[in-house]
Amino acid sequence: MRLTAVELVCHRGGRDVFSGVSFVVGSGEALTISGRNGAGKSSLLRMVVGLLRTTGGRIALEGGDPELSIAEQAHYLGHQDALKGSLTVAENLRFWAGFFGARSIDVREPLEAVGLSALAGLPAAYLSAGQRRRLSIARLIAAPRRIWLLDEPTSTLDAAARDRLADLMRAHLAGGGLILAASHGPIGLQKTEELRLDQTVAAGAAT
Amino acid sequence: MTPLAALLVRDMRIAMRVGGGALMGVLFFLVVVTLIPFAIGPDLVLLKRIGPAILWLAALLASLLALDRLFAGDHDDGSLDLILMGRAPLELVVAVKGFAHWLTTGLPLVICAPLIGLLLNLDLTSEGALMLTLIVGTPALTFIGLIGAAIAVTLRRGGLLLAVIVLPLTVPILIFGVAAANAAVTGPAPFGTPFMILCALTLASLVVGPFAAAAALRQEIE
């Protein structure tokens, strides 16, 4: 499985955010996207899943399911946690697992993986920011999809949760998945390619 | 569980929990209809004559009440992004959300209508006919409302805009719904003709609503 982007251009609000961004990520590989605030890290991720229209360039996936779009094979972990405060932790997760077509909707295992099993019956409104983020991460495990797009996944997480996320990412890569992560700092993986968006605007091209 | 079933269960749960829209709609409906006899006075003949129209108007306003949060809630917390990434067709997703909304806000109105109809001096046959028009007509109100809810999704105070967009579109449903109900209450016009047209309007809105709302939601993607 290979995700390829060629000469992507992002133009938002009358301003060129970035242009000439190209990258290739294969199975078992992780690419971190870095850059100053407003460099277009989030926009790039949203473009890959079609939540933002590309102004130019193209994105292609080889080796995936030809019947499905990239978005339908990807998980997107955005700034917002997509949780309903009136539903319990387990209900929130069960919904997303069901909606993303997970075969089993047993949520104990994913909740265990992010260390939230003790809070399964608690309405999500009572969770802290870090716990909400961990519940969102549990969604990635509850319904397996090969492509993970993570927008600053480690923000709001404590050290233990970061380690746990790194373990989950390593397991995902080992299972043939691929990861695109926008981040300001290291995300806890050793072997990652890095795409710097600041330079791509200046040089007009990147790896 | 299929994606659409999961969505139906989740939306109904949210509506029925504290802060959801289910109870609010019914209470609004009951309060508005209860106030009318106080305002008009105990003129039984008049109440009977305008009863169906009042119940229909109250049902129309009540079913719009919680509609502005239908997509805006999902948009604000990021759920809509993920819903767009699902494998279920967006048109069906929208239709399921509309159906869940109707089950939690429209259906309770229909069930309450006979009870509250007593306040408006309606007899048993009229109440049956009125209930029939409401059960056929309220889904149309919800599904036309979907379009407005989808257009107003990114706006902070979308409720007013929603009403401005949706209310004119509901005029035909109101006309034929009230016409059918009136025919049953006061006669002598036949009940069948306006009722059939009401059924046709509902069937059309069940198809047009989800497609139009899904198209509007896709436009929200920048």
Interface residues (C-beta under 8 A of the other chain):
Chain A: R12 R46 V49 G50 L51 L52 R53 L68 A71 E72 A74 Y76 G78 H79 Q80 D81 A82 L83 K84 S86 L87 E91 R94 F95 W96 A97 G98 F99 F100 G101 I105
Chain B: M1 T2 P3 A5 A6 L7 V9 R10 R13 I14 R17 V18 G19 G20 D76 D77 G78 S79 D81 L82 I83 L84 M85 G86 R87 A88 I221 E222
